[in-house]
Amino acid sequence: MTGIQATRISPVTASAGLSFAILTAIVAAIGPLWPFALIDGAGHHDNQRILQIFCVMLSALLGMRILFLSRREIIPRLYDKPVMFFLVLFFVLGFISSIVAYSPRRALFEWANFLSLVIMSLLIASEMRTKGSVLLDKMLFVCGLGCGLYIFMEIIIYVAVINAGGQPANEILILGFDNYRFLNHVQTITLPFLGLFAVRSNDTRRKVFAWTVLSMWWALLFLTAGRGTFIGVLAGLCVTAMFLRREALPWCKVMLYSGLFGFGAYLLFYVLIPMSLGLHPFGFLLSVVGRTLDNPGSSRWLLWIRAWEIIMAHPWLGAGPLHFAHFGRIVQNGAHPHNWVLQIACEWGIPALLCLIAALALAFKKLLAARRYTALKDGKNQLILAAWLTTGVAVLVDGLVSGLFVMPSSQLWIALYIGCTWGWSCSVMPSAQAKQTMRLSIATRIWGAVGVLILICILGNGLWPEIRNLPLYEEQSLQKEIYPDAILRPRIWLGGYF
């Protein structure tokens, strides 16, 4: 095998996952720009949650379809046994934690949502393994088009603001999200995706388009002063340079040069032009130093302290998945602790956190092991490895200070990233490893189908009855009779507390 090339598609993959990866990428790309409420009273966050749940339920149904259509087929083995062992143990502990939680319905929803995202990644990985570079380039193109459309809408808003005159509120410069930070969560994954799109674009027009979108995506990051995203991507580039050394140099140059172009675009459009019109610079970047010195944790210290208190009270099984939204509401500063380590520890328990960390460590070790494969002598595959490593580190670092693992749009992009990386790493393995297969027993198929149906029921039950009347649910979640200054903090829905 000479890299991520298209191989013969098995009947199972061809029938069950023909366009699932592309469909998921399209939903993730257009979610922030969805033009109407999917449910009465749904805003940006709630719309994106509905779209995300649609994707995970579809992945569950496709997984069940594979169980039936592949009854006579030998299917490819994608998983690594040690990684799978720790993941299974993680979800077993999470299930037990959910059953004994204050609200099992909500806890089981979070548990089922995470498990469904893993199934989604598995389906994408299966498709990526068999369709190879053709699918990868299509997904990168979808990402580029989606980000390009978003930038186009931003240009319209920018022109309208300039024509209207007067100093605009910074928040109106970012559309499609109830909080501009949610855009930063998406950028943590999509910036490396766009970088890979730029380096894999061959013809001139596509390369110009890719570089323009990538540079303007950086400009929006500077506009919003997304410190977590910036530090995460920078940390990813540093780790990639440290492990891949000379092979990572072309990739790091693309990301750094595009970042400089983006900074120049930010200075021109959001600083110099407004100042020439007698206005203050747009955005948050120029105030970021002062804000960082005045409030280094951006009011997260209280959330982290509360999460630690929950860990001390429930060290073994946690308070239950999603339950920081209940036990942390007295802080009135977030329905999640803005730190994935604390989130898993206080909601799922310390043993579950250790299992997850072990699975992640083994997965990264396996990804780095790809350097030894013959396929990685290809310069294009070296760039792909650099992009996947950068993205993985960026997600984990940004997730230490943000709700990256909580928000629906970023959850979809993370699942896409894991699926692409998973499938690619399997495709570049030596031939003997890459062709490993397995045959599912009848009992496995039956119990698998039952499990998928239960998973779908849990997801639906977790959304009901709040989905019937979101405005009422979110108004009740404000708890004004208890907290006079209460504000909405998203988790499942925009009304995050319960």
Protein Blocks (a to p, Z undefined) as FASTA:
>chain_A
ZZjddddddfklmmmmmmmmmmmmmmmmmmmmocbdfbghiafklmmmmmmmmmmmmmmm
mmmmmmmmmmmbccddfbdfklmmmmmmmmmmmmmmmmmmmblmlmmmmmmmmmmmmmmm
mmmmmmmmmnmmmlmmmmmmmmmmmmmmmmmmmmmmmmmmmmngpjddfklmpghiabfk
lmmmmmmmmmmmmmmmmmmpmbfmlmmmmmmmmmmmmmmmmmnopaklmmmmmmmmmmmm
mmnmmmmmmmmmmmmmmmmmmmmmmmmmmmmmmmmnopacedjklmmmmmmmmmmnnoml
mmmmmmmmmmmmmmmnonbehilmmmmmmnonajbehiaklmmmmmnojklmmmmmmmmm
mmmmmmmmmmmpmklmpmklmmmmmmmmmmmmmmmmmmmmccklmpmklmmmmmmmmmmm
mmmmmmmpcfklmmpccdddfklmmmmmmmmmmmmmmmmmmmpcklmmmmlmmmmmnomm
lmmmbccddfkbmmlbZZ
